[in-house]
């Protein structure tokens, strides 16, 4: 079976794997994201060592953004305007292709994770769904007709505007661009700044969880009304708090108020709003799945 | 050239056309939407008369919803839970196929209009965009990778939740399901109820237009962040007020606050947020385009 490389290029850590699916990962390494030169050279060293054992067919990358994903652009495959020091205008795809001499596929971290859940995880069998990660920040990937969507740029769902009742929640939001957008109100960073402790330290009966469920449900209602996903996956560190899933599901039903009259929402909503099945490996496995998917396309193109 | 039928099945009127594109409509009829029996029999009579002159290859329908668009469902092609008296559970596709003996394609009114704008109108050349109609109600269709999207049901973008400052705008919203959702705040009906006069009677300098632009811009920001469309089309009666387009464009730029760093938004936003090019024919022409598109697929399937 062909071996693929997968990279989850995150803002705090890089995860690199070699394999062809969740049951066949033969090597894995994790290290902190420092500056681009050091981080890329560790990445390249890992895959070169792997290539000495056996060739890699392709490498997939799920990367923090914003990214240039326009194949016609001269800066295709680069990280563009990130505020992360040193990383703006990093030509990730070019650097990896030049060093490893294999095709490299790139997508956003959340589109890669969504694709991993689509191929091997919680979204098998549906062709249209949304994957959200509620962590330090908030991001979402979307699969439509079996493909991650891009468009003008790529989804930036963390920055949608949702209702914010300043009387109930005087916290102004902490998004540097938009203040009280979805991410500004509901990310792990927002929780920490609003309550003065990290999310994982908030007591189970803290009113912050009910408020969090409220904001998550508003954002999910918007996703359901706008994209009509067949399933919604909610991952990320904040979702590890056990009470959130039942609270979010109940509020989504309440806020939709039977308008979307489908059994998936009115009935078995436990199967509609779900955690990821690949845990914290969604992103890196998704990068491998993207590499496999694209490599098959390239082979077909060559044959034609 | 093959002749196709197109039907815009609206809540207040039906439009039926025969032709193969905007420049080749050979017959057209419009009549009010009354009860299903009468309305469908007028529709069928028009197309039968047309069939006596020359055959129709297929008929497309863009219909008010919600619709059952799941091809595996026994009620595929039916209007489902509409509050419109008499129309719930109307099997539109079945009735037309049985009477006209041609393949019938159905989609939502807004997906059909979006598809018309994609094939012949304001969205030619882009593969991912959103079409909004801001009329008595609010609806949106979405084309992604060149196809109208459906998913669990179909988009119901009028019902997303957006910020509502009750201090600035004490109107509670008029959506019977959600109160102050996007449609409840910004539809033609909402304007009429908030200000006591129909939208077309509001003076040019009435503060209602600035408020309307604010709500439209919030909804567009959510669409842009969630779906990353390459263009946004804004149609419908309310958009005929000339001052709305420049106001909405300026506010979208302001609310995105340079976060989506693309020239389409920062620069030539006049080419990004645009009116429909087919005017009030988008829906019916789009139904014809859908019929052509699907009929080609069927012919390919038969050949295989």
Interface residues (C-beta under 8 A of the other chain):
Chain A: X66 X80 X81 X128 X140 X142 X144 X145 X147 X149 X150 X151 X152 X153 X154 X155 X156 X157 X158 X159 X160 X161 X162 X163 X164 X177 X178 X218 X221 X222 X223 X224 X225 X226 X227 X228 X229 X230 X255 X257 X258 X259 X260 X261 X262 X264 X265
Chain B: X66 X80 X81 X128 X140 X142 X144 X145 X147 X149 X150 X151 X152 X153 X154 X155 X156 X157 X158 X159 X160 X161 X162 X163 X164 X177 X178 X218 X221 X222 X223 X224 X225 X226 X227 X228 X229 X230 X255 X256 X257 X258 X259 X260 X261 X262 X264 X265
